[in-house]
Amino acid sequence: MGAESAIDKKVGGWIVYAVEHGLVGGDLGRLYFIPILTDQIAAKAAVLAGMGEAGRFTRDDLRYLMTNITYGEAAMELSTFATVLIGSGEGSLSKERALRAMLEGIGDALHRLQEDKRIRQPTLALKVILVENDQDAYEEISKLLEKFANKEALPSLAIKVTRKKLSTSKRDRQAVQERSESRPAQSSPEIRITIERNGDIFRFSALSETAVVPVRQVEIQSFFAIGAAARLMESQTIEEQERYGRLLHTYLFPEDFRQLIDGDKPLTLILDRSSAAFPWEMACLHSAGKRVFFGPDLKLTRRFRTMLAVAPGIAPPLNRSLKVLVIADPAPELKFQLPGAHREGRKVAEVLENARKQRDALKLEVVSRIGADECDPVEILALILNEEFDIVHFAGHGTFDEANPAQSGWVFGRDCILSAQEIFRARRVPRLVFANACFFAVVREGPALTADEMNRHLAGLAEAFFERGIQNYIGTGWPVLGSMT
């Protein structure tokens, strides 16, 4: 991220802007060419290359990535490009493995270019400039390049190595020193763990500041995993929460992953729809003699794997105004109505109105639609599509269609569902969606959902909104029964 941030600064913050507005994504091997229109960078273009999901970048991925980069450069008739050593940061590949993968990827691309008559590349010669600021790393990379220049090391490539050290002015040395001093001690402030579930098999992979933990596969009995989750969600006392929270952690997490998160660093879980059905926020461990819950103590954040795709939605611009839409208890049928949701909507609108009166520096606009008489679904759809709301707060029934997740959404009546796809069709999406949407048998025909099914539906509903480009979603993770102590 250091090299990317430096280039972003030189191009006026365009890269950050493009990411925030869904113009670029992180899919493995996807390239984005940024034309350079100033003389701040000695290049015709900058290339952003997607590295895929965090914590899963392998040597083979790097080889594939470098093939795409080289091939893309050749398509633009560029015979020279500069890069840092990719994939060798802390907790990633060794410099030798990363450098070999990059060179092999270049070789793969040159081989393809020989066979592709559409791209004009008469000499098939390429000049690659590897940039490194750290003196020790520079020496190590130079020696590795000289090693790989040996025909026996990489017989598919003829490599010629030239060293060059740039003169450093006093101002440049000061800038390097300032960057070094301002660099945080921790390269990664969080621990990211990817959890996938396929029936009785859980797969874990992790990325921390010190290590990339390869995939671990845990085979369990769903009866115990689902049972532990159900007991945890039904727990009424802190003792029960601790007992079943520790069971969830110990039973499902591999040993080396339990050691990885045995601390107080923030934790991010990257989940699929099935693994998201578990109440990870209530998982518990003991650290330094104290009880640690994933949610409040490790500041657990959830992400869905679908968020790795290019976001189709664009959020309103950041400024000193805030526009909020409150929707509550919208269904006209008596059996679909929720008095608690009605009260919630009134209270939220009241709190926001009071905040508007008390904060002169913030321009706050609140639009509320509470109850069936105010919740005309056509008018609400027009509000969402035509206005740029920063926040949408919904309280009512939700529904999830496993066969067609995009049609999942909020219940506005027996035959009226405002789906995530319909609500955000115009690519203008709120910055935050707060959805207190619950599932009950009255919304669907057939037997009531089991706890596992309900949790999976709640997770699927959140995923449907993320797929439409919502960057921040706060919603129900599981039903709350009774009071907690």
Rosetta blueprint (number, residue, H / E / L):
1 M L
2 G H
3 A H
4 E H
5 S H
6 A H
7 I H
8 D H
9 K H
10 K H
11 V L
12 G L
13 G L
14 W H
15 I H
16 V H
17 Y H
18 A H
19 V H
20 E H
21 H L
22 G L
23 L L
24 V L
25 G L
26 G L
27 D L
28 L L
29 G L
30 R L
31 L E
32 Y E
33 F E
34 I E
35 P E
36 I L
37 L L
38 T L
39 D L
40 Q L
41 I L
42 A L
43 A L
44 K L
45 A E
46 A E
47 V E
48 L E
49 A E
50 G L
51 M L
52 G L
53 E L
54 A L
55 G L
56 R L
57 F L
58 T L
59 R H
60 D H
61 D H
62 L H
63 R H
64 Y H
65 L H
66 M H
67 T H
68 N H
69 I H
70 T H
71 Y H
72 G H
73 E H
74 A H
75 A H
76 M L
77 E L
78 L L
79 S L
80 T E
81 F E
82 A E
83 T E
84 V L
85 L L
86 I L
87 G L
88 S L
89 G L
90 E L
91 G L
92 S L
93 L L
94 S L
95 K H
96 E H
97 R H
98 A H
99 L H
100 R H
101 A H
102 M H
103 L H
104 E H
105 G H
106 I H
107 G H
108 D H
109 A H
110 L H
111 H H
112 R H
113 L H
114 Q H
115 E H
116 D L
117 K L
118 R L
119 I L
120 R L
121 Q L
122 P L
123 T L
124 L L
125 A L
126 L L
127 K E
128 V E
129 I E
130 L E
131 V L
132 E L
133 N L
134 D L
135 Q H
136 D H
137 A H
138 Y H
139 E H
140 E H
141 I H
142 S H
143 K H
144 L H
145 L H
146 E H
147 K H
148 F H
149 A L
150 N L
151 K L
152 E L
153 A L
154 L L
155 P L
156 S L
157 L L
158 A L
159 I L
160 K L
161 V L
162 T L
163 R L
164 K L
165 K L
166 L L
167 S L
168 T L
169 S L
170 K H
171 R H
172 D H
173 R H
174 Q H
175 A H
176 V H
177 Q H
178 E H
179 R H
180 S H
181 E H
182 S H
183 R L
184 P L
185 A L
186 Q L
187 S L
188 S L
189 P L
190 E L
191 I E
192 R E
193 I E
194 T E
195 I E
196 E E
197 R E
198 N E
199 G L
200 D L
201 I E
202 F E
203 R E
204 F E
205 S E
206 A E
207 L E
208 S L
209 E L
210 T L
211 A L
212 V E
213 V E
214 P E
215 V E
216 R E
217 Q E
218 V E
219 E E
220 I L
221 Q L
222 S H
223 F H
224 F H
225 A H
226 I H
227 G H
228 A H
229 A H
230 A H
231 R H
232 L H
233 M H
234 E H
235 S L
236 Q L
237 T L
238 I H
239 E H
240 E H
241 Q H
242 E H
243 R H
244 Y H
245 G H
246 R H
247 L H
248 L H
249 H H
250 T H
251 Y H
252 L H
253 F L
254 P L
255 E H
256 D H
257 F H
258 R H
259 Q H
260 L H
261 I L
262 D L
263 G L
264 D L
265 K L
266 P L
267 L E
268 T E
269 L E
270 I E
271 L E
272 D L
273 R L
274 S L
275 S H
276 A H
277 A H
278 F L
279 P L
280 W H
281 E H
282 M H
283 A L
284 C E
285 L E
286 H E
287 S E
288 A L
289 G L
290 K E
291 R E
292 V E
293 F E
294 F L
295 G L
296 P L
297 D L
298 L L
299 K L
300 L L
301 T E
302 R E
303 R E
304 F E
305 R H
306 T H
307 M H
308 L H
309 A L
310 V L
311 A L
312 P L
313 G L
314 I E
315 A L
316 P L
317 P L
318 L L
319 N L
320 R L
321 S E
322 L E
323 K E
324 V E
325 L E
326 V E
327 I E
328 A E
329 D L
330 P L
331 A L
332 P L
333 E L
334 L H
335 K H
336 F H
337 Q L
338 L L
339 P H
340 G H
341 A H
342 H H
343 R H
344 E H
345 G H
346 R H
347 K H
348 V H
349 A H
350 E H
351 V H
352 L H
353 E H
354 N H
355 A H
356 R H
357 K H
358 Q H
359 R L
360 D L
361 A L
362 L L
363 K E
364 L E
365 E E
366 V E
367 V E
368 S E
369 R E
370 I E
371 G L
372 A L
373 D L
374 E L
375 C L
376 D L
377 P H
378 V H
379 E H
380 I H
381 L H
382 A H
383 L H
384 I H
385 L H
386 N H
387 E L
388 E L
389 F L
390 D L
391 I E
392 V E
393 H E
394 F E
395 A E
396 G E
397 H E
398 G E
399 T E
400 F L
401 D L
402 E L
403 A L
404 N L
405 P H
406 A H
407 Q H
408 S L
409 G E
410 W E
411 V E
412 F E
413 G E
414 R L
415 D L
416 C E
417 I E
418 L E
419 S E
420 A H
421 Q H
422 E H
423 I H
424 F L
425 R L
426 A L
427 R L
428 R E
429 V L
430 P L
431 R L
432 L E
433 V E
434 F E
435 A E
436 N E
437 A E
438 C E
439 F L
440 F L
441 A H
442 V H
443 V H
444 R L
445 E L
446 G L
447 P L
448 A L
449 L L
450 T L
451 A H
452 D H
453 E H
454 M H
455 N H
456 R H
457 H H
458 L H
459 A H
460 G H
461 L H
462 A H
463 E H
464 A H
465 F H
466 F H
467 E H
468 R L
469 G L
470 I L
471 Q L
472 N L
473 Y E
474 I E
475 G E
476 T L
477 G L
478 W L
479 P L
480 V L
481 L L
482 G L
483 S L
484 M L
485 T L
